[in-house]
């Protein structure tokens, strides 16, 4: 949607206010709300100056420019008056360039780097978000003919998500206290935006009865060239050589991917990480496996597990793209399956050592810049 179309949409829907939303490094969506009278054509070129907090544990804030993306917008279905959500990029106030700490920009850079390699021109991701009942909450059957007592809640969530403009695929429950909401396969950045908006709706609509904390998201991946998926094939388990190499890249860099996905949790929690550096489809603990895309059941994808629902998905997905590229370029092959695959240790010293030994693939193409690498090191309390 072009800027003029956004302004026309605001008039059509009677929009009263708009939110500039950006993602901090812990994966929280922060917002600045302005009256819609302050939005015009130049807003999308000049942005809005704002004091922001990029890291929740920081004692200081910094002045930056929030640049709204006209192509990344939602309608907030929960506000009293119609409010437009504009996903925003963070620009440095002095150099007027995208901040190396803007995780959405990092994801954009990973996609640009992929395109520069010639491997593919896009990445499609299909995310599944999971949430569950708080332990102290007893089940409440609200639909007597349905054994799944969360059914009505998920229907309400899906209705609001559709109103907001989120690409919803389906919802279901496989456990009496756990629900899954699946988002449609979309391009890398759009999929990250959808995750943030869907997570916002879950958190707001489920109040204190439900939580996303402690649950793991899953995502199904395909690299695309000329709108054709590159991962399906006949080389092994329905994958092409490209798909196999991409999967091997995930396994090879599993500890670094875990460090980035768990970064917000490591400072405050001791994390039980139930995944192993393995791609065995018969092992429920494998961090990756080949799996059919449920929305296109004849198409194989590479599935990734091990990202907390509350993680910074932009950063985690950018790191995943870089790991896949590394595997494809080096033509790595996954190791043979064993009864005891390599466990991914999340003890701070072990994870810090793994990151120190294996972070350089993130820095290629200037995707994860030195400043961000140093920040991650500081959070892991490791020395270069």
C-alpha positions as CSV (number, residue, x, y, z in Angstrom):
1,X,0.0,0.0,0.0
2,X,1.5,3.3,-1.0
3,X,1.4,6.4,1.3
4,X,-1.6,8.0,-0.5
5,X,-3.5,4.7,-0.3
6,X,-2.8,4.6,3.5
7,X,-4.2,8.1,3.9
8,X,-7.3,7.2,1.8
9,X,-7.7,4.1,3.9
10,X,-7.7,6.2,7.1
11,X,-10.4,8.5,5.7
12,X,-12.5,5.5,4.6
13,X,-12.3,3.7,8.0
14,X,-12.6,6.8,10.1
15,X,-9.2,6.3,11.7
16,X,-8.7,8.5,14.7
17,X,-5.2,7.7,15.7
18,X,-2.2,5.7,14.5
19,X,0.5,3.7,16.3
20,X,4.2,3.7,15.3
21,X,5.3,0.2,16.5
22,X,8.8,-1.0,16.7
23,X,10.5,-4.1,18.2
24,X,13.0,-3.8,21.0
25,X,15.9,-6.2,21.2
26,X,14.0,-8.4,23.7
27,X,11.3,-8.9,21.2
28,X,8.7,-6.6,22.8
29,X,6.5,-4.5,20.5
30,X,6.7,-0.9,21.7
31,X,4.4,1.8,20.4
32,X,4.0,5.6,20.1
33,X,0.4,6.8,19.4
34,X,-0.4,10.0,17.5
35,X,-3.6,11.6,16.2
36,X,-4.2,10.8,12.6
37,X,-4.1,14.5,11.8
38,X,-0.4,14.3,12.2
39,X,-0.1,11.7,9.3
40,X,0.6,13.0,5.8
41,X,2.6,12.1,2.6
42,X,5.8,13.5,4.0
43,X,5.5,11.3,7.2
44,X,6.7,8.3,5.3
45,X,9.8,10.1,4.0
46,X,10.7,12.2,7.1
47,X,9.5,10.0,9.9
48,X,8.8,11.0,13.5
49,X,11.4,12.0,16.1
50,X,10.9,10.0,19.3
51,X,12.8,9.0,22.4
52,X,12.8,5.2,22.4
53,X,14.1,2.3,24.5
54,X,15.8,-0.4,22.4
55,X,16.6,-2.6,25.3
56,X,14.3,-3.0,28.3
57,X,17.2,-3.6,30.7
58,X,18.9,-0.4,29.7
59,X,18.6,2.5,32.2
60,X,18.7,5.0,29.4
61,X,16.7,5.9,26.3
62,X,17.9,7.4,23.1
63,X,16.4,9.8,20.6
64,X,15.7,8.2,17.2
65,X,13.6,8.6,14.1
66,X,10.7,6.2,13.6
67,X,10.1,5.6,9.9
68,X,6.6,4.2,9.2
69,X,6.3,1.6,6.5
70,X,3.2,2.2,4.4
71,X,3.3,-1.5,3.2
72,X,3.3,-2.8,6.8
73,X,0.1,-1.7,8.4
74,X,-2.7,-3.3,10.4
75,X,-6.0,-2.1,11.9
76,X,-6.0,-2.5,15.7
77,X,-9.4,-4.2,16.4
78,X,-9.1,-3.8,20.2
79,X,-9.0,0.0,20.6
80,X,-12.1,2.1,21.3
81,X,-11.7,4.2,18.2
82,X,-10.2,2.9,14.9
83,X,-6.4,2.9,15.2
84,X,-4.0,2.2,12.4
85,X,-0.8,0.3,13.2
86,X,2.2,1.3,11.2
87,X,5.2,-1.0,11.7
88,X,8.2,1.3,11.8
89,X,11.9,1.2,11.1
90,X,14.4,2.8,13.5
91,X,16.8,5.4,12.1
92,X,19.8,6.8,13.9
93,X,19.2,10.4,14.8
94,X,22.6,11.6,13.7
95,X,23.5,9.6,10.6
96,X,19.9,9.2,9.4
97,X,20.5,5.6,8.6
98,X,18.8,2.4,9.9
99,X,20.0,1.5,13.3
100,X,22.1,-1.7,13.6
101,X,20.0,-2.5,16.7
102,X,16.7,-2.4,14.7
103,X,15.9,-6.1,14.6
104,X,13.4,-5.7,11.7
105,X,16.1,-4.0,9.7
106,X,18.5,-6.9,10.5
107,X,15.9,-9.3,9.0
108,X,15.7,-7.1,5.9
109,X,19.4,-7.1,5.6
110,X,19.5,-10.9,5.7
111,X,17.0,-11.1,2.8
112,X,19.1,-8.6,0.8
113,X,22.2,-10.6,1.5
114,X,20.4,-13.8,0.3
115,X,19.4,-12.0,-2.9
116,X,23.0,-10.9,-3.4
117,X,24.3,-14.4,-3.2
118,X,22.1,-15.4,-6.1
119,X,20.7,-18.4,-4.2
120,X,17.2,-17.1,-4.0
121,X,15.2,-14.0,-4.2
122,X,12.8,-14.5,-1.3
123,X,12.1,-16.6,1.8
124,X,8.7,-17.8,2.8
125,X,7.9,-18.6,6.4
126,X,4.8,-20.2,7.9
127,X,4.7,-19.6,11.7
128,X,2.8,-21.5,14.4
129,X,2.3,-19.7,17.7
130,X,1.3,-21.6,20.8
131,X,-0.2,-20.4,24.0
132,X,-1.7,-22.2,27.1
133,X,-3.7,-21.9,30.2
134,X,-2.0,-20.6,33.3
135,X,-1.4,-23.5,35.8
136,X,-3.7,-22.0,38.4
137,X,-6.6,-21.7,35.9
138,X,-9.1,-24.5,35.8
139,X,-10.6,-25.5,32.4
140,X,-13.9,-23.8,31.6
141,X,-16.2,-25.5,29.1
142,X,-18.0,-22.7,27.2
143,X,-19.3,-24.8,24.3
144,X,-21.1,-27.9,25.5
145,X,-20.9,-29.8,22.1
146,X,-17.2,-29.2,21.7
147,X,-14.7,-31.1,23.9
148,X,-12.0,-28.5,23.1
149,X,-12.9,-25.8,25.7
150,X,-10.6,-23.3,24.0
151,X,-12.5,-23.4,20.7
152,X,-14.5,-20.2,21.3
153,X,-11.5,-18.2,22.4
154,X,-9.5,-19.2,19.4
155,X,-12.4,-18.3,17.1
156,X,-12.6,-14.9,18.7
157,X,-8.8,-14.5,18.2
158,X,-9.0,-15.5,14.6
159,X,-11.9,-13.1,13.9
160,X,-9.9,-10.2,15.4
161,X,-6.8,-11.3,13.5
162,X,-8.7,-11.2,10.2
163,X,-10.1,-7.8,11.1
164,X,-6.6,-6.6,11.8
165,X,-5.3,-7.8,8.5
166,X,-3.1,-10.7,9.7
167,X,-2.6,-13.7,7.4
168,X,-4.3,-16.5,9.4
169,X,-4.2,-20.0,8.2
170,X,-6.0,-22.1,10.9
171,X,-6.2,-22.8,14.6
172,X,-6.5,-26.0,16.6
173,X,-5.7,-27.7,19.9
174,X,-3.7,-30.9,20.4
175,X,-3.8,-30.7,24.2
176,X,-6.5,-29.8,26.7
177,X,-4.6,-26.8,27.9
178,X,-2.7,-25.7,24.8
179,X,-3.8,-23.9,21.6
180,X,-2.0,-23.3,18.3
181,X,-2.7,-20.5,15.8
182,X,-1.1,-20.9,12.4
183,X,-0.2,-18.0,10.2
184,X,0.0,-18.3,6.4
185,X,3.3,-18.7,4.6
186,X,4.4,-15.2,3.7
187,X,7.7,-13.4,2.9
188,X,10.3,-13.2,5.6
189,X,9.6,-9.6,6.8
190,X,5.8,-9.8,6.5
191,X,5.8,-13.1,8.5
192,X,7.7,-11.3,11.3
193,X,5.2,-8.5,11.3
194,X,2.3,-11.0,11.5
195,X,3.9,-12.7,14.4
196,X,4.2,-9.5,16.3
197,X,0.6,-8.4,15.7
198,X,-0.8,-11.9,16.4
199,X,1.2,-12.1,19.6
200,X,-0.2,-8.7,20.6
201,X,-3.7,-9.9,20.1
202,X,-3.1,-13.1,22.1
203,X,-1.6,-11.2,25.0
204,X,-4.4,-8.6,25.1
205,X,-7.3,-10.9,24.6
206,X,-6.4,-13.7,26.9
207,X,-5.7,-11.5,29.9
208,X,-4.2,-13.3,32.9
209,X,-5.7,-16.6,32.2
210,X,-3.4,-17.7,29.4
211,X,0.2,-17.2,28.5
212,X,2.7,-17.6,25.6
213,X,5.6,-17.7,28.1
214,X,7.2,-21.2,28.2
215,X,5.9,-22.2,24.8
216,X,7.9,-22.8,21.6
217,X,7.0,-21.6,18.1
218,X,7.5,-23.6,15.0
219,X,8.1,-22.3,11.5
220,X,8.2,-23.9,8.1
221,X,10.7,-22.5,5.6
222,X,11.2,-22.4,1.8
223,X,13.6,-20.3,-0.2
224,X,12.0,-19.0,-3.4
225,X,13.3,-18.1,-6.8
226,X,11.0,-16.7,-9.4
227,X,8.1,-17.7,-7.0
228,X,9.1,-21.3,-7.2
229,X,10.1,-23.1,-3.9
230,X,13.7,-24.4,-3.9
231,X,13.6,-26.9,-1.0
232,X,11.2,-29.6,-2.4
233,X,13.0,-32.4,-4.3
234,X,14.0,-36.0,-4.5
235,X,17.5,-36.0,-3.0
236,X,16.4,-37.1,0.5
237,X,13.1,-37.2,2.4
238,X,11.4,-35.0,-0.1
239,X,14.1,-32.3,0.0
240,X,16.3,-31.0,-2.8
241,X,20.1,-30.7,-2.4
242,X,19.5,-27.0,-1.6
243,X,17.0,-28.0,1.1
244,X,19.3,-30.5,2.6
245,X,22.2,-28.1,2.7
246,X,20.0,-25.4,4.3
247,X,18.9,-27.9,7.0
248,X,22.6,-28.8,7.6
249,X,23.4,-25.1,8.1
250,X,20.7,-24.9,10.9
251,X,22.2,-28.0,12.6
252,X,25.8,-26.8,12.3
253,X,24.9,-23.4,13.8
254,X,22.2,-24.6,16.2
255,X,23.9,-23.3,19.4
256,X,24.3,-19.7,17.9
257,X,20.6,-19.8,16.8
258,X,19.6,-20.9,20.3
259,X,21.7,-18.1,21.9
260,X,19.9,-15.5,19.8
261,X,16.4,-17.0,20.3
262,X,16.9,-17.3,24.0
263,X,18.7,-14.0,24.6
264,X,15.8,-12.3,26.3
265,X,15.4,-15.2,28.7
266,X,19.0,-16.0,29.5
267,X,19.4,-12.9,31.7
268,X,16.5,-13.7,34.0
269,X,15.6,-17.4,33.7
270,X,17.3,-20.7,33.7
271,X,16.1,-22.1,30.4
272,X,15.3,-25.8,29.8
273,X,16.0,-26.2,26.1
274,X,14.4,-29.4,24.9
275,X,15.9,-29.4,21.4
276,X,19.0,-31.1,20.0
277,X,21.3,-30.2,17.0
278,X,19.8,-32.9,14.8
279,X,17.5,-33.2,11.8
280,X,16.0,-36.7,12.5
281,X,12.3,-36.5,11.7
282,X,11.7,-39.4,14.1
283,X,13.2,-37.5,17.0
284,X,10.7,-35.1,18.6
285,X,13.6,-33.1,20.1
286,X,15.3,-32.3,16.7
287,X,15.7,-28.6,16.1
288,X,14.9,-29.1,12.4
289,X,13.2,-31.7,10.2
290,X,11.7,-32.0,6.7
291,X,7.9,-31.7,6.8
292,X,5.1,-31.2,4.4
293,X,3.5,-27.7,4.2
294,X,0.0,-28.3,5.5
295,X,-1.4,-25.6,3.3
296,X,0.3,-27.1,0.3
297,X,0.6,-30.7,1.3
298,X,2.6,-31.8,-1.7
299,X,5.4,-29.3,-0.9
300,X,8.2,-30.2,1.5
301,X,9.6,-27.5,3.7
302,X,12.4,-27.2,6.3
303,X,10.9,-26.9,9.8
304,X,12.6,-25.0,12.5
305,X,11.9,-25.5,16.2
306,X,13.4,-23.9,19.3
307,X,12.3,-20.3,19.1
308,X,10.3,-19.2,22.2
309,X,7.0,-17.6,21.2
310,X,8.1,-14.5,23.1
311,X,11.5,-14.3,21.4
312,X,12.7,-11.6,19.0
313,X,11.5,-13.4,15.9
314,X,13.1,-10.8,13.5
315,X,16.6,-11.5,14.9
316,X,16.0,-15.3,15.2
317,X,14.8,-15.5,11.6
318,X,17.6,-13.3,10.3
319,X,20.1,-15.7,12.0
320,X,18.3,-18.7,10.5
321,X,18.6,-17.2,7.0
322,X,22.3,-16.7,7.5
323,X,22.8,-20.3,8.8
324,X,20.9,-21.7,5.8
325,X,23.0,-19.6,3.4
326,X,26.2,-20.9,5.0
327,X,25.0,-24.5,4.7
328,X,24.0,-24.0,1.0
329,X,27.3,-22.2,0.1
330,X,29.4,-24.9,1.8
331,X,27.2,-27.8,0.6
332,X,27.1,-29.2,4.0
333,X,25.4,-32.5,4.7
334,X,23.7,-33.3,8.0
335,X,25.5,-35.9,10.1
336,X,24.1,-39.4,10.3
337,X,21.4,-39.8,12.9
338,X,22.5,-41.2,16.2
339,X,20.6,-42.4,19.3
340,X,22.1,-39.5,21.2
341,X,22.2,-36.4,19.1
342,X,24.2,-33.4,20.2
343,X,22.4,-31.6,23.0
344,X,22.2,-27.8,22.8
345,X,23.5,-26.6,26.2
346,X,22.1,-23.3,27.5
347,X,24.3,-22.9,30.5
348,X,25.6,-19.3,30.1
349,X,29.3,-20.2,29.9
350,X,28.8,-23.0,27.4
351,X,26.5,-21.0,25.2
352,X,28.8,-18.0,25.4
353,X,31.8,-20.1,24.3
354,X,29.7,-21.6,21.4
355,X,28.8,-18.1,20.3
356,X,32.4,-16.9,20.5
357,X,33.5,-19.8,18.3
358,X,30.8,-19.5,15.7
359,X,29.4,-16.0,15.2
360,X,31.2,-14.9,12.1
361,X,28.6,-16.3,9.6
362,X,26.2,-13.7,11.0
363,X,28.4,-10.8,10.1
364,X,28.6,-11.6,6.4
365,X,27.0,-9.0,4.1
366,X,27.0,-6.6,7.1
367,X,23.8,-8.3,8.3
368,X,24.6,-8.5,12.0
369,X,26.9,-5.5,12.4
370,X,29.7,-5.4,14.8
371,X,27.8,-3.3,17.3
372,X,25.0,-5.9,17.5
373,X,27.5,-8.8,17.8
374,X,29.1,-6.9,20.7
375,X,25.7,-6.4,22.3
376,X,24.9,-10.1,22.1
377,X,28.3,-10.9,23.6
378,X,27.6,-8.5,26.5
379,X,24.2,-10.1,27.1
380,X,25.8,-13.6,27.1
381,X,28.6,-12.3,29.4
382,X,31.3,-13.6,27.1
383,X,34.7,-12.2,26.1
384,X,35.8,-12.0,22.5
